[in-house]
């Protein structure tokens, strides 16, 4: 942060400013000197506290590595938004920690001034006259303390008798069905009240807006509760609901609360517009409420800023008993960061940030109204309002909520899926996630509304100051919509065609998965029936897994994936978004063809493995049989080493080696006896290895080149056969009885 021009007299405060500046540099731009492997170890494996303390730089480097663990050193972790305003807020937290060590009188003097200034500034800024201020970390704690204040006010003996006094008149807290989830349950659990003390009022569905609390129904409910002996205690109204930013009819609710002596509490993002010079008329009654909760941190982009509750009450003792005021001076330093930040921004700076957020919402809304897209069925042009059903129906609302909604072109498509609404929600969730990833500075998210389903929400008052959203980011969102909405249109139209085409193929099965934003899910079913269910399940899993890998490398026009992580369907392939030029018939044919190739390959490998296994077993059986026959022929004595040498010396054994061949193609084990068709005999110490050569020699001819090759080949085969177990001998063949000189060939070695 920028150094102040004037030097602060207190040297400690000067050091706080300097250390904060250095710490921010280390956290944002610092490069840790710890090796990557060691950083990863530190990040994932907690260790014991070191005996010797570490310096501040090392600790900050560890914090930087923990917060930016997924980033590389070339992309350090950075905080978005207004850096100067952020640094002032961080400096306020540091100064508050330093001032907590001062003397109690010094703390009291400073805390009194800070409390008075913030109360005056916020009361005037948000048009809340004669109000008091309470600060709290959780924005729900302000409403909780207000409920305690109301209980103390309506039950005079609550401070002495406790919850027993609630039995005489049952207290009732009323809230809208559009309130943020869990708020009423939180109040009841913290106050020790049963859930029967909470009544949720439905929104108006017969008259007026469908997103506002039904005031006429509320009036009748309150009268019934009063007649039954209950005590209407408090009403929670919305000036900007948590989901879509709708505002209740505050003027009518104010009259109801005055009529039944109820406390009116208002909360919501639209309360920020009370700071504008021209306040929308639906929000003006909020200035007359009994209390309101303001979340200034997100509105103004101030980190770790406490929430503020403005309230009006005449008895300070009850406010102290409810926890809305403090007794310890040190606790009053909590608003010091807000006090410093408000002074830095000034009145004009605060109003400018709120107006900037409203301008972003208006810019996006106007852009959505003017854009036009091509309708998927036919050549008719359609505007974005026909493709995007705008949920927002209130003027000057800072929240823009929209959704993709396309009417089906034919009745057959309407009847295609019973879960058409769920499929439409999945498309809108995909749209919101893609827009949030492509334009991260926009702060877009997905919200679910009871009457509209999943929608995309743009709430710049809660995100723009922290993310630094600009008009260029809004324009980028519109550009991405232009490219993404046609994909949604084509996908919703071709999904039915894709299902019909898959049903025409025997090997493919279409799986209805409405929560998948794409053409759908398919599973390849192998042919044949496997008696073992577990083996077939493994086969289906293997084929579909291999099929997915093959399809992902084919470079098709659509994406293939395993689908959602916690999806109901397993062992299937999820097909993604469709494009305009996608040929569904060709796509399905390709999927089945690739699946058949994988199935045939698996069958070939499986058959070959079975054949080889049977051949090995048969070969082992024949070898065992041959060994037994040899033992029977030679006798037991020849198996004894010393005796066998003597017997072989006097009576050599003439044994014939028999070989076998194994065919991988047929899987059969065949004998090699037909290869060696000649019989061996002794002829004067010489050997002949080829009958053909002997015939040629007996005719008085020189053996030809082919005869020599045949002779060499047969000699080598005989040599290999003898190496398997027979003794090497000179083998000779009988020559035929023909006229002419006799030729004897030497064996080839």
Secondary structure by P-SEA (a helix, b strand, c coil): ccccccccccaaaaaaaaaaaaaaaaaacccccccaaaaaaaaccccccccccccaaaaaaaaaaaaaccccccccccccccaaaaaaaaaaaaaaaaaccccaaaaaaaaaaaaaaaaaaaaaaacccbbbbbbbcccaaaaaaaaaaaaaaaccccccccccccccbbbbbbbccccccaaaaaaaaaaccccccbbbbbcccccccccccaaaaaaaaaaaaaaacccccbbbbbccccccccccaaaaaaaaaaaabbbbbbbccccccccccccccccccccccccccccccccccccbbbbbbbbbbccaaaaaaaccccccccccccaaaaaaaaaaacaaaaaaaaaaaaaaaaaaaaaaaabbbbbcccccccccccccccccccccccbbbbbbbbccccccccccccaaaaaaaaaaaaaaaaaaaaccccbbbbbbbccccbbbbbbcccccccccccaaaaaaaaaaaaacaaaaaaaaaaaaaaaaaaaacccbbbbbcccccccbbbbbbbccccccaaaaaaaaaaaaaaaaaaaaaccccccccccccccccccbbbbccccccccaaaaaaaaaaaaaaaaaaaaaaaaaaaaaaaaaaaaaaaaaaaaaaaaaaaccccccaaaaaaaaaacccbbbbbbbbbbccccbbbbccccccbbbbbccccccccaaaaaaaaacccccaaaaaaaaaaaaaaaaaaaccccccbbbbbbcccccbbbbbcccc
